[in-house]
Amino acid sequence: MIKENLAKVRSTLSDGVRLVAVSKTKPVEMLQEAYDAGQRLFGENKALEMRDKHQVLPSDIEWHFIGHLQTNKVKYIAPYVSLIHSIDSLNLLQVVNKEAVKHNRVIDCLLQFHIATEETKFGLDMEEAKALLDSPEFTQLKNVRIVGLMGMATNTPNRDLIRQEFHTLHTYFDQLADTYFKGHPEFKELSMGMSHDYDIAMEEGSTLVRLGTSIFGARDYGIPVND
Ligand SMILES: *Cc1c(COP(=O)(O)O)cnc(C)c1O
């Protein structure tokens, strides 16, 4: 089924949009199946789960961290993670930088913005993002690189609201691209869109869609994950 799902999803992707296969809670056998069908980019939201999967799966997989990241867990992903989608504080960015130094790497990161109307979602607002980017501490970080923004829309059947929120994120992206990141062509990623709303996200300019359910099927949270 995974191979068929991937083919179906790929046929719907707009030009220039990359697919992050969100494999959280799924066993490595299912990731291997997606890998065998050509998928190389996987997204996880728990550091220990990602570490365990990274250890046993092929080394040419690009691992994206997409969930809330605790500072004490950064060490489990720093040696190999290729993009962290969920930077929501200067403190977290400083810890990522510190761990990246240990491995002599530069780790690419996205700033996560809070665009949903729900209180529970993590992320920065524009004022907080500017404060972070303006801080002297930020300018000293040499082993992290901000390559774009990420956001999650409200979980709602109201597609107009979802579109509005993605549109807002795109305007934030444009504002920052024209100011703080002028002359930084690496600032080009807009991570938005999940299984139920990625069609809207692509219309609003997404470059990375994060799809779990439509590739691997519904998730079963019955088994507690140790993280
Ligand atoms: C789980 C998750 C996804 C994928 O959600 P689906 O609805 O299964 O496509 C995308 N982004 C983040 C941040 C997630 O935690």
The ligand as a MOL file (V3000), in Angstrom:
LIG
                    3D

  0  0  0     0  0            999 V3000
M  V30 BEGIN CTAB
M  V30 COUNTS 15 15 0 0 0
M  V30 BEGIN ATOM
M  V30 1 C 2.2590 14.3880 12.4290 0
M  V30 2 C 2.6830 15.6420 11.7610 0
M  V30 3 C 2.4830 15.8320 10.3870 0
M  V30 4 C 1.7820 14.8260 9.4910 0
M  V30 5 O 0.4190 14.7940 9.7510 0
M  V30 6 P -0.5910 13.9580 8.7980 0
M  V30 7 O -1.9090 14.5600 9.1110 0
M  V30 8 O -0.5030 12.5390 9.2350 0
M  V30 9 O -0.1650 14.1590 7.4040 0
M  V30 10 C 2.9480 17.0080 9.8320 0
M  V30 11 N 3.5720 17.9410 10.5660 0
M  V30 12 C 3.7920 17.7920 11.8820 0
M  V30 13 C 4.4870 18.8640 12.6330 0
M  V30 14 C 3.3540 16.6500 12.5310 0
M  V30 15 O 3.5620 16.5150 13.8500 0
M  V30 END ATOM
M  V30 BEGIN BOND
M  V30 1 1 1 2
M  V30 2 1 2 3
M  V30 3 2 2 14
M  V30 4 1 3 4
M  V30 5 2 3 10
M  V30 6 1 4 5
M  V30 7 1 5 6
M  V30 8 2 6 7
M  V30 9 1 6 8
M  V30 10 1 6 9
M  V30 11 1 10 11
M  V30 12 2 11 12
M  V30 13 1 12 13
M  V30 14 1 12 14
M  V30 15 1 14 15
M  V30 END BOND
M  V30 END CTAB
M  END
